[in-house]
Amino acid sequence: MPGPLLIGPLGPLELAIIVGVIVLLFGVGRISRIGGDLGSSIKEFRRAVREDDEEEGATEETQVQAQVQEEAPQQPVQQAAPPPQQAAPPPAAAPPAEAPRSDSGTRNVF
């Protein structure tokens, strides 16, 4: 029985043959679709990681703000006196109300 099969480093000719066989098996359209799907998956993964980092940063910020508010002594806030109010002008006279109209379009007198 012969010894184990030893495979040396792959050269450019061997890589070209492997790529050619893969293209023959799957077709160019399917390979390009797989590449596009892989690219969109990577983008989605990066976006999810970025959102998780932002959420952690926001959580840490709120914790720091809460600690600062707890540590800061509560000082009474002085409120400024409200400005003097001017007398309101008299209300404008409302226009006379019209008599409701009936379904025929004439005014109802009663």
N, CA, C and O atoms as CSV, one atom per row, in Angstrom:
chain,resi,resn,atom,element,x,y,z
A,1,MET,N,N,0.840,-1.166,0.000
A,1,MET,CA,C,0.000,0.000,0.000
A,1,MET,C,C,0.886,1.232,0.000
A,1,MET,O,O,1.817,1.354,0.797
A,2,PRO,N,N,0.568,2.157,-0.931
A,2,PRO,CA,C,1.423,3.355,-1.007
A,2,PRO,C,C,1.190,4.272,0.191
A,2,PRO,O,O,0.183,4.151,0.889
A,3,GLY,N,N,2.119,5.180,0.420
A,3,GLY,CA,C,2.042,6.134,1.522
A,3,GLY,C,C,0.934,7.161,1.309
A,3,GLY,O,O,0.234,7.137,0.296
A,4,PRO,N,N,0.788,8.052,2.267
A,4,PRO,CA,C,-0.272,9.070,2.168
A,4,PRO,C,C,-0.051,9.954,0.944
A,4,PRO,O,O,1.080,10.174,0.510
A,5,LEU,N,N,-1.146,10.449,0.404
A,5,LEU,CA,C,-1.114,11.309,-0.767
A,5,LEU,C,C,-0.639,12.692,-0.336
A,5,LEU,O,O,-1.283,13.361,0.472
A,6,LEU,N,N,0.484,13.103,-0.882
A,6,LEU,CA,C,1.037,14.406,-0.533
A,6,LEU,C,C,0.653,15.417,-1.605
A,6,LEU,O,O,0.891,15.203,-2.793
A,7,ILE,N,N,0.074,16.490,-1.179
A,7,ILE,CA,C,-0.310,17.553,-2.110
A,7,ILE,C,C,0.574,18.746,-1.800
A,7,ILE,O,O,0.647,19.194,-0.656
A,8,GLY,N,N,1.229,19.246,-2.799
A,8,GLY,CA,C,2.104,20.395,-2.647
A,8,GLY,C,C,1.310,21.686,-2.683
A,8,GLY,O,O,0.080,21.663,-2.731
A,9,PRO,N,N,2.003,22.802,-2.659
A,9,PRO,CA,C,1.319,24.102,-2.705
A,9,PRO,C,C,0.592,24.269,-4.044
A,9,PRO,O,O,1.038,23.775,-5.080
A,10,LEU,N,N,-0.519,24.964,-3.994
A,10,LEU,CA,C,-1.306,25.198,-5.200
A,10,LEU,C,C,-0.712,26.368,-5.982
A,10,LEU,O,O,-0.480,27.444,-5.432
A,11,GLY,N,N,-0.475,26.144,-7.252
A,11,GLY,CA,C,0.039,27.187,-8.117
A,11,GLY,C,C,-1.095,27.860,-8.865
A,11,GLY,O,O,-2.259,27.501,-8.686
A,12,PRO,N,N,-0.766,28.837,-9.705
A,12,PRO,CA,C,-1.794,29.564,-10.443
A,12,PRO,C,C,-2.583,28.665,-11.405
A,12,PRO,O,O,-3.780,28.880,-11.596
A,13,LEU,N,N,-1.945,27.682,-12.000
A,13,LEU,CA,C,-2.640,26.795,-12.929
A,13,LEU,C,C,-3.657,25.937,-12.187
A,13,LEU,O,O,-4.774,25.745,-12.668
A,14,GLU,N,N,-3.286,25.426,-11.037
A,14,GLU,CA,C,-4.211,24.610,-10.261
A,14,GLU,C,C,-5.413,25.431,-9.771
A,14,GLU,O,O,-6.548,24.957,-9.807
A,15,LEU,N,N,-5.153,26.676,-9.310
A,15,LEU,CA,C,-6.229,27.547,-8.863
A,15,LEU,C,C,-7.189,27.877,-10.007
A,15,LEU,O,O,-8.402,27.925,-9.805
A,16,ALA,N,N,-6.642,28.105,-11.218
A,16,ALA,CA,C,-7.482,28.401,-12.379
A,16,ALA,C,C,-8.367,27.202,-12.717
A,16,ALA,O,O,-9.532,27.375,-13.074
A,17,ILE,N,N,-7.828,26.004,-12.609
A,17,ILE,CA,C,-8.618,24.798,-12.885
A,17,ILE,C,C,-9.737,24.649,-11.856
A,17,ILE,O,O,-10.866,24.316,-12.218
A,18,ILE,N,N,-9.438,24.890,-10.584
A,18,ILE,CA,C,-10.452,24.784,-9.533
A,18,ILE,C,C,-11.563,25.804,-9.759
A,18,ILE,O,O,-12.741,25.467,-9.641
A,19,VAL,N,N,-11.206,27.044,-10.082
A,19,VAL,CA,C,-12.209,28.084,-10.340
A,19,VAL,C,C,-13.047,27.707,-11.556
A,19,VAL,O,O,-14.263,27.901,-11.552
A,20,GLY,N,N,-12.419,27.175,-12.588
A,20,GLY,CA,C,-13.152,26.759,-13.793
A,20,GLY,C,C,-14.163,25.670,-13.489
A,20,GLY,O,O,-15.282,25.710,-14.000
A,21,VAL,N,N,-13.796,24.703,-12.672
A,21,VAL,CA,C,-14.712,23.622,-12.317
A,21,VAL,C,C,-15.891,24.174,-11.514
A,21,VAL,O,O,-17.035,23.775,-11.732
A,22,ILE,N,N,-15.611,25.089,-10.591
A,22,ILE,CA,C,-16.685,25.679,-9.781
A,22,ILE,C,C,-17.649,26.450,-10.670
A,22,ILE,O,O,-18.862,26.356,-10.486
A,23,VAL,N,N,-17.129,27.215,-11.637
A,23,VAL,CA,C,-17.989,27.969,-12.553
A,23,VAL,C,C,-18.833,27.019,-13.394
A,23,VAL,O,O,-20.010,27.287,-13.636
A,24,LEU,N,N,-18.244,25.911,-13.841
A,24,LEU,CA,C,-19.009,24.937,-14.621
A,24,LEU,C,C,-20.115,24.294,-13.791
A,24,LEU,O,O,-21.206,24.038,-14.300
A,25,LEU,N,N,-19.839,24.034,-12.524
A,25,LEU,CA,C,-20.836,23.394,-11.677
A,25,LEU,C,C,-21.994,24.327,-11.314
A,25,LEU,O,O,-23.156,23.931,-11.397
A,26,PHE,N,N,-21.687,25.554,-10.917
A,26,PHE,CA,C,-22.711,26.451,-10.401
A,26,PHE,C,C,-23.204,27.469,-11.425
A,26,PHE,O,O,-24.349,27.911,-11.325
A,27,GLY,N,N,-22.416,27.848,-12.375
A,27,GLY,CA,C,-22.796,28.872,-13.336
A,27,GLY,C,C,-22.427,30.258,-12.837
A,27,GLY,O,O,-22.322,30.492,-11.633
A,28,VAL,N,N,-22.232,31.172,-13.778
A,28,VAL,CA,C,-21.781,32.522,-13.431
A,28,VAL,C,C,-22.866,33.274,-12.662
A,28,VAL,O,O,-22.554,33.972,-11.698
A,29,GLY,N,N,-24.129,33.149,-13.063
A,29,GLY,CA,C,-25.214,33.872,-12.405
A,29,GLY,C,C,-25.355,33.512,-10.946
A,29,GLY,O,O,-25.535,34.378,-10.090
A,30,ARG,N,N,-25.273,32.233,-10.674
A,30,ARG,CA,C,-25.433,31.780,-9.295
A,30,ARG,C,C,-24.251,32.220,-8.431
A,30,ARG,O,O,-24.432,32.569,-7.265
A,31,ILE,N,N,-23.058,32.205,-8.991
A,31,ILE,CA,C,-21.870,32.618,-8.236
A,31,ILE,C,C,-21.944,34.108,-7.916
A,31,ILE,O,O,-21.606,34.524,-6.808
A,32,SER,N,N,-22.393,34.926,-8.900
A,32,SER,CA,C,-22.493,36.365,-8.639
A,32,SER,C,C,-23.577,36.649,-7.600
A,32,SER,O,O,-23.422,37.552,-6.778
A,33,ARG,N,N,-24.672,35.889,-7.628
A,33,ARG,CA,C,-25.733,36.062,-6.631
A,33,ARG,C,C,-25.210,35.683,-5.246
A,33,ARG,O,O,-25.517,36.356,-4.262
A,34,ILE,N,N,-24.433,34.623,-5.166
A,34,ILE,CA,C,-23.849,34.217,-3.880
A,34,ILE,C,C,-22.908,35.305,-3.366
A,34,ILE,O,O,-22.895,35.609,-2.173
A,35,GLY,N,N,-22.119,35.888,-4.273
A,35,GLY,CA,C,-21.218,36.979,-3.877
A,35,GLY,C,C,-21.984,38.192,-3.368
A,35,GLY,O,O,-21.593,38.807,-2.376
A,36,GLY,N,N,-23.082,38.539,-4.051
A,36,GLY,CA,C,-23.902,39.666,-3.596
A,36,GLY,C,C,-24.536,39.399,-2.251
A,36,GLY,O,O,-24.578,40.280,-1.392
A,37,ASP,N,N,-25.033,38.183,-2.062
A,37,ASP,CA,C,-25.624,37.820,-0.776
A,37,ASP,C,C,-24.588,37.870,0.340
A,37,ASP,O,O,-24.879,38.315,1.451
A,38,LEU,N,N,-23.389,37.414,0.039
A,38,LEU,CA,C,-22.320,37.446,1.042
A,38,LEU,C,C,-21.978,38.890,1.405
A,38,LEU,O,O,-21.795,39.212,2.579
A,39,GLY,N,N,-21.892,39.763,0.389
A,39,GLY,CA,C,-21.597,41.176,0.648
A,39,GLY,C,C,-22.680,41.844,1.485
A,39,GLY,O,O,-22.366,42.584,2.418
A,40,SER,N,N,-23.958,41.597,1.168
A,40,SER,CA,C,-25.041,42.207,1.948
A,40,SER,C,C,-25.076,41.648,3.372
A,40,SER,O,O,-25.430,42.362,4.311
A,41,SER,N,N,-24.712,40.385,3.534
A,41,SER,CA,C,-24.653,39.803,4.877
A,41,SER,C,C,-23.576,40.478,5.713
A,41,SER,O,O,-23.773,40.741,6.900
A,42,ILE,N,N,-22.453,40.751,5.098
A,42,ILE,CA,C,-21.365,41.421,5.823
A,42,ILE,C,C,-21.783,42.829,6.214
A,42,ILE,O,O,-21.500,43.268,7.329
A,43,LYS,N,N,-22.460,43.555,5.303
A,43,LYS,CA,C,-22.936,44.906,5.621
A,43,LYS,C,C,-23.926,44.871,6.772
A,43,LYS,O,O,-23.841,45.693,7.684
A,44,GLU,N,N,-24.854,43.942,6.744
A,44,GLU,CA,C,-25.860,43.816,7.805
A,44,GLU,C,C,-25.189,43.504,9.141
A,44,GLU,O,O,-25.575,44.048,10.176
A,45,PHE,N,N,-24.188,42.632,9.118
A,45,PHE,CA,C,-23.470,42.286,10.348
A,45,PHE,C,C,-22.765,43.516,10.916
A,45,PHE,O,O,-22.828,43.766,12.120
A,46,ARG,N,N,-22.099,44.279,10.061
A,46,ARG,CA,C,-21.401,45.482,10.527
A,46,ARG,C,C,-22.380,46.498,11.101
A,46,ARG,O,O,-22.094,47.130,12.118
A,47,ARG,N,N,-23.548,46.661,10.447
A,47,ARG,CA,C,-24.548,47.604,10.928
A,47,ARG,C,C,-25.062,47.175,12.306
A,47,ARG,O,O,-25.237,48.014,13.190
A,48,ALA,N,N,-25.302,45.884,12.488
A,48,ALA,CA,C,-25.790,45.384,13.775
A,48,ALA,C,C,-24.748,45.597,14.869
A,48,ALA,O,O,-25.093,45.974,15.988
A,49,VAL,N,N,-23.483,45.359,14.555
A,49,VAL,CA,C,-22.421,45.571,15.542
A,49,VAL,C,C,-22.339,47.045,15.909
A,49,VAL,O,O,-22.174,47.383,17.081
A,50,ARG,N,N,-22.453,47.926,14.921
A,50,ARG,CA,C,-22.393,49.368,15.164
A,50,ARG,C,C,-23.566,49.810,16.045
A,50,ARG,O,O,-23.381,50.620,16.953
A,51,GLU,N,N,-24.781,49.282,15.784
A,51,GLU,CA,C,-25.940,49.639,16.594
A,51,GLU,C,C,-25.776,49.154,18.032
A,51,GLU,O,O,-26.148,49.857,18.972
A,52,ASP,N,N,-25.222,47.957,18.207
A,52,ASP,CA,C,-24.991,47.451,19.561
A,52,ASP,C,C,-23.996,48.327,20.302
A,52,ASP,O,O,-24.170,48.600,21.490
A,53,ASP,N,N,-22.944,48.775,19.601
A,53,ASP,CA,C,-21.962,49.652,20.226
A,53,ASP,C,C,-22.603,50.980,20.622
A,53,ASP,O,O,-22.312,51.515,21.692
A,54,GLU,N,N,-23.484,51.521,19.754
A,54,GLU,CA,C,-24.143,52.782,20.063
A,54,GLU,C,C,-25.077,52.622,21.263
A,54,GLU,O,O,-25.155,53.514,22.108
A,55,GLU,N,N,-25.786,51.490,21.344
A,55,GLU,CA,C,-26.677,51.255,22.479
A,55,GLU,C,C,-25.883,51.143,23.768
A,55,GLU,O,O,-26.298,51.678,24.796
A,56,GLU,N,N,-24.756,50.460,23.730
A,56,GLU,CA,C,-23.917,50.342,24.921
A,56,GLU,C,C,-23.378,51.704,25.320
A,56,GLU,O,O,-23.317,52.024,26.507
A,57,GLY,N,N,-22.985,52.510,24.341
A,57,GLY,CA,C,-22.494,53.858,24.631
A,57,GLY,C,C,-23.581,54.718,25.240
A,57,GLY,O,O,-23.320,55.483,26.169
A,58,ALA,N,N,-24.808,54.602,24.724
A,58,ALA,CA,C,-25.924,55.379,25.261
A,58,ALA,C,C,-26.240,54.928,26.680
A,58,ALA,O,O,-26.544,55.755,27.541
A,59,THR,N,N,-26.170,53.626,26.931
A,59,THR,CA,C,-26.435,53.115,28.270
A,59,THR,C,C,-25.371,53.616,29.242
A,59,THR,O,O,-25.688,54.012,30.364
A,60,GLU,N,N,-24.128,53.597,28.817
A,60,GLU,CA,C,-23.053,54.093,29.672
A,60,GLU,C,C,-23.221,55.585,29.931
A,60,GLU,O,O,-22.968,56.048,31.044
A,61,GLU,N,N,-23.647,56.351,28.914
A,61,GLU,CA,C,-23.866,57.786,29.086
A,61,GLU,C,C,-24.947,58.053,30.113
A,61,GLU,O,O,-24.780,58.918,30.973
A,62,THR,N,N,-26.047,57.332,30.042
A,62,THR,CA,C,-27.129,57.558,30.993
A,62,THR,C,C,-26.694,57.178,32.406
A,62,THR,O,O,-27.106,57.819,33.372
A,63,GLN,N,N,-25.868,56.147,32.534
A,63,GLN,CA,C,-25.370,55.770,33.853
A,63,GLN,C,C,-24.473,56.867,34.414
A,63,GLN,O,O,-24.561,57.200,35.595
A,64,VAL,N,N,-23.609,57.428,33.566
A,64,VAL,CA,C,-22.715,58.494,34.017
A,64,VAL,C,C,-23.534,59.721,34.397
A,64,VAL,O,O,-23.251,60.358,35.412
A,65,GLN,N,N,-24.547,60.066,33.597
A,65,GLN,CA,C,-25.380,61.224,33.915
A,65,GLN,C,C,-26.130,61.006,35.226
A,65,GLN,O,O,-26.274,61.937,36.018
A,66,ALA,N,N,-26.605,59.798,35.461
A,66,ALA,CA,C,-27.312,59.502,36.700
A,66,ALA,C,C,-26.368,59.642,37.887
A,66,ALA,O,O,-26.765,60.161,38.931
A,67,GLN,N,N,-25.125,59.187,37.744
A,67,GLN,CA,C,-24.151,59.313,38.831
A,67,GLN,C,C,-23.841,60.774,39.109
A,67,GLN,O,O,-23.724,61.180,40.265
A,68,VAL,N,N,-23.707,61.565,38.048
A,68,VAL,CA,C,-23.404,62.989,38.223
A,68,VAL,C,C,-24.559,63.680,38.929
A,68,VAL,O,O,-24.337,64.522,39.799
A,69,GLN,N,N,-25.798,63.333,38.564
A,69,GLN,CA,C,-26.954,63.957,39.193
A,69,GLN,C,C,-27.058,63.553,40.661
A,69,GLN,O,O,-27.457,64.362,41.499
A,70,GLU,N,N,-26.702,62.302,40.979
A,70,GLU,CA,C,-26.746,61.859,42.369
A,70,GLU,C,C,-25.675,62.557,43.190
A,70,GLU,O,O,-25.912,62.907,44.346
A,71,GLU,N,N,-24.505,62.763,42.610
A,71,GLU,CA,C,-23.394,63.364,43.333
A,71,GLU,C,C,-23.578,64.865,43.504
A,71,GLU,O,O,-23.127,65.432,44.499
A,72,ALA,N,N,-24.230,65.512,42.555
A,72,ALA,CA,C,-24.403,66.961,42.628
A,72,ALA,C,C,-25.399,67.290,43.731
A,72,ALA,O,O,-26.479,66.701,43.793
A,73,PRO,N,N,-25.037,68.236,44.607
A,73,PRO,CA,C,-25.988,68.611,45.662
A,73,PRO,C,C,-27.175,69.344,45.036
A,73,PRO,O,O,-27.032,70.128,44.098
A,74,GLN,N,N,-28.326,69.060,45.584
A,74,GLN,CA,C,-29.535,69.696,45.081
A,74,GLN,C,C,-29.618,71.108,45.633
A,74,GLN,O,O,-29.823,71.291,46.833
A,75,GLN,N,N,-29.464,72.096,44.789
A,75,GLN,CA,C,-29.542,73.490,45.196
A,75,GLN,C,C,-30.902,74.033,44.777
A,75,GLN,O,O,-31.398,73.732,43.691
A,76,PRO,N,N,-31.496,74.837,45.653
A,76,PRO,CA,C,-32.789,75.404,45.268
A,76,PRO,C,C,-32.617,76.354,44.082
A,76,PRO,O,O,-31.663,77.129,44.012
A,77,VAL,N,N,-33.539,76.270,43.186
A,77,VAL,CA,C,-33.495,77.115,42.005
A,77,VAL,C,C,-34.338,78.341,42.280
A,77,VAL,O,O,-35.508,78.235,42.647
A,78,GLN,N,N,-33.729,79.522,42.099
A,78,GLN,CA,C,-34.463,80.757,42.315
A,78,GLN,C,C,-35.232,81.076,41.046
A,78,GLN,O,O,-34.672,81.116,39.951
A,79,GLN,N,N,-36.514,81.300,41.214
A,79,GLN,CA,C,-37.333,81.630,40.067
A,79,GLN,C,C,-37.487,83.133,39.981
A,79,GLN,O,O,-37.652,83.815,40.992
A,80,ALA,N,N,-37.433,83.632,38.776
A,80,ALA,CA,C,-37.610,85.062,38.560
A,80,ALA,C,C,-39.083,85.389,38.711
A,80,ALA,O,O,-39.951,84.561,38.434
A,81,ALA,N,N,-39.353,86.603,39.151
A,81,ALA,CA,C,-40.739,87.030,39.305
A,81,ALA,C,C,-41.376,87.111,37.926
A,81,ALA,O,O,-40.733,87.543,36.969
A,82,PRO,N,N,-42.630,86.702,37.815
A,82,PRO,CA,C,-43.282,86.764,36.510
A,82,PRO,C,C,-43.466,88.210,36.078
A,82,PRO,O,O,-43.671,89.083,36.923
A,83,PRO,N,N,-43.399,88.478,34.791
A,83,PRO,CA,C,-43.562,89.863,34.332
A,83,PRO,C,C,-44.990,90.328,34.606
A,83,PRO,O,O,-45.923,89.525,34.595
A,84,PRO,N,N,-45.159,91.643,34.854
A,84,PRO,CA,C,-46.509,92.147,35.122
A,84,PRO,C,C,-47.393,91.927,33.902
A,84,PRO,O,O,-46.961,92.092,32.761
A,85,GLN,N,N,-48.641,91.551,34.170
A,85,GLN,CA,C,-49.556,91.278,33.073
A,85,GLN,C,C,-50.283,92.552,32.693
A,85,GLN,O,O,-50.667,93.350,33.548
A,86,GLN,N,N,-50.463,92.728,31.397
A,86,GLN,CA,C,-51.203,93.878,30.907
A,86,GLN,C,C,-52.675,93.505,30.862
A,86,GLN,O,O,-53.037,92.334,30.752
A,87,ALA,N,N,-53.500,94.512,30.949
A,87,ALA,CA,C,-54.936,94.270,30.882
A,87,ALA,C,C,-55.285,93.745,29.503
A,87,ALA,O,O,-54.817,94.272,28.494
A,88,ALA,N,N,-56.092,92.725,29.461
A,88,ALA,CA,C,-56.487,92.132,28.186
A,88,ALA,C,C,-57.480,93.044,27.492
A,88,ALA,O,O,-58.330,93.648,28.145
A,89,PRO,N,N,-57.379,93.150,26.174
A,89,PRO,CA,C,-58.340,93.990,25.451
A,89,PRO,C,C,-59.723,93.360,25.536
A,89,PRO,O,O,-59.841,92.144,25.692
A,90,PRO,N,N,-60.769,94.172,25.436
A,90,PRO,CA,C,-62.121,93.611,25.527
A,90,PRO,C,C,-62.354,92.644,24.379
A,90,PRO,O,O,-61.851,92.858,23.277
A,91,PRO,N,N,-63.115,91.578,24.626
A,91,PRO,CA,C,-63.350,90.616,23.558
A,91,PRO,C,C,-64.137,91.250,22.418
A,91,PRO,O,O,-65.017,92.085,22.630
A,92,ALA,N,N,-63.800,90.836,21.223
A,92,ALA,CA,C,-64.490,91.358,20.050
A,92,ALA,C,C,-65.897,90.799,20.028
A,92,ALA,O,O,-66.147,89.680,20.475
A,93,ALA,N,N,-66.811,91.596,19.502
A,93,ALA,CA,C,-68.199,91.157,19.427
A,93,ALA,C,C,-68.292,90.027,18.419
A,93,ALA,O,O,-67.767,90.130,17.310
A,94,ALA,N,N,-68.952,88.965,18.800
A,94,ALA,CA,C,-69.103,87.823,17.918
A,94,ALA,C,C,-70.136,88.155,16.845
A,94,ALA,O,O,-71.120,88.838,17.130
A,95,PRO,N,N,-69.930,87.687,15.633
A,95,PRO,CA,C,-70.922,87.964,14.590
A,95,PRO,C,C,-72.223,87.245,14.922
A,95,PRO,O,O,-72.213,86.193,15.562
A,96,PRO,N,N,-73.332,87.809,14.491
A,96,PRO,CA,C,-74.617,87.171,14.811
A,96,PRO,C,C,-74.690,85.790,14.192
A,96,PRO,O,O,-74.251,85.568,13.064
A,97,ALA,N,N,-75.247,84.881,14.946
A,97,ALA,CA,C,-75.359,83.510,14.473
A,97,ALA,C,C,-76.448,83.420,13.425
A,97,ALA,O,O,-77.506,84.036,13.553
A,98,GLU,N,N,-76.178,82.654,12.395
A,98,GLU,CA,C,-77.182,82.481,11.352
A,98,GLU,C,C,-78.162,81.417,11.784
A,98,GLU,O,O,-77.831,80.514,12.553
A,99,ALA,N,N,-79.368,81.540,11.279
A,99,ALA,CA,C,-80.378,80.539,11.569
A,99,ALA,C,C,-80.016,79.265,10.834
A,99,ALA,O,O,-79.543,79.332,9.699
A,100,PRO,N,N,-80.221,78.114,11.436
A,100,PRO,CA,C,-79.869,76.867,10.753
A,100,PRO,C,C,-80.701,76.679,9.490
A,100,PRO,O,O,-81.850,77.112,9.405
A,101,ARG,N,N,-80.096,76.031,8.530
A,101,ARG,CA,C,-80.772,75.806,7.263
A,101,ARG,C,C,-81.404,74.420,7.251
A,101,ARG,O,O,-80.910,73.492,7.892
A,102,SER,N,N,-82.502,74.295,6.515
A,102,SER,CA,C,-83.161,73.003,6.397
A,102,SER,C,C,-82.558,72.239,5.231
A,102,SER,O,O,-81.658,72.728,4.548
A,103,ASP,N,N,-83.058,71.051,5.016
A,103,ASP,CA,C,-82.538,70.239,3.919
A,103,ASP,C,C,-82.839,70.854,2.564
A,103,ASP,O,O,-82.128,70.586,1.595
A,104,SER,N,N,-83.876,71.670,2.479
A,104,SER,CA,C,-84.221,72.261,1.184
A,104,SER,C,C,-83.372,73.488,0.895
A,104,SER,O,O,-83.445,74.033,-0.206
A,105,GLY,N,N,-82.575,73.936,1.843
A,105,GLY,CA,C,-81.693,75.067,1.616
A,105,GLY,C,C,-82.276,76.367,2.095
A,105,GLY,O,O,-81.592,77.387,2.019
A,106,THR,N,N,-83.509,76.397,2.589
A,106,THR,CA,C,-84.107,77.626,3.101
A,106,THR,C,C,-83.858,77.705,4.591
A,106,THR,O,O,-83.571,76.691,5.228
A,107,ARG,N,N,-83.963,78.893,5.151
A,107,ARG,CA,C,-83.754,79.070,6.570
A,107,ARG,C,C,-84.940,78.570,7.355
A,107,ARG,O,O,-86.087,78.743,6.945
A,108,ASN,N,N,-84.664,77.950,8.483
A,108,ASN,CA,C,-85.729,77.540,9.380
A,108,ASN,C,C,-86.068,78.731,10.275
A,108,ASN,O,O,-85.198,79.282,10.950
A,109,VAL,N,N,-87.302,79.106,10.270
A,109,VAL,CA,C,-87.715,80.253,11.071
A,109,VAL,C,C,-88.035,79.815,12.494
A,109,VAL,O,O,-87.798,80.587,13.423
A,110,PHE,N,N,-88.544,78.653,12.702
A,110,PHE,CA,C,-88.952,78.193,14.015
A,110,PHE,C,C,-87.905,77.363,14.646
A,110,PHE,O,O,-88.086,76.888,15.767
